[in-house]
Amino acid sequence: MNRTRIPLVAGNWKMNKGPAEAGAFVRDLLESSTHAETSAAASPRAEVAVFPPPVSLPAVAEVLKGTPIAYGGQNCHWKSKGAFTGETAPAFLAELGCRYVLVGHSERRNLFGENDETCGKKMAAALAAGIEPLLCCGETLSERESGLTFKVVERQLRAALGGLPAAAQFTVAYEPVWAIGTGRTATPAQAGEAHAFIRQWLGANLAPEVATRTRLLYGGSVKPDNFGDLLKQPDVDGALIGGASLELASFSALADSATSYLTGLIS
Ligand code: PEP
């Protein structure tokens, strides 16, 4: 982790937590982070964000609006309105106070037909609506075993980010598909190498300042006991977390780890 970028600890709840459970969870999360805030006085803290299912967003917004804990959508469409049954326009997420939206999560790519082209359109649409897109990229196990990791990630980055202006504010999550929900985390060296590749790509293809400021999250079976070693990698700026974001104890522990690491770097 680099001290110039505030780490982000983001919880992707996938299809878990309906409105009542989501509202109760963020109430508890807010309470526990407020206690931590009081004891930590004015020291810097990692940013925390949750990504509930779309129907739970209003309940989450009611609790978190105006607080330091951010929230976002798990998906959006690229059109602003129209005959697109089941889809959500980025502006609707913005109206609920969403700061972020996930784009191109591997479950969307593998189960729901998301592809490089739709990811590019969604990136542009989210930015136009004033929402920070969080692009997910990463290779499958067979792609890694065939030595195609960088080629796949490069293709995904080019399609989603290639046309963006240098001012565009976005986050990238490197999520090797073989590590998502499997309990098999990338080693810190594997994550560090992929993150360094992504940062170098941003600098060479968008602008050096984009590479410097953009947060790169690691995602794939992150747990409290493996997060610390991942954070030691200079290009890992936090995590996108599925399973371990569903329990208050593990999610709070992950947020606290990122804050401790940041505090340690600054002091
Ligand atoms: C994810 O859903 O983006 C994810 C990384 O899940 P998990 O932490 O459960 O592997």
Boltz pocket constraint, residues with backbone or C-beta under 6 A from the ligand:
constraints:
  - pocket:
      binder: B
      contacts: [[A, 12], [A, 175], [A, 179], [A, 180], [A, 181], [A, 182], [A, 183], [A, 219], [A, 220], [A, 221], [A, 222], [A, 240], [A, 241], [A, 242], [A, 243], [A, 244]]
      max_distance: 6.0
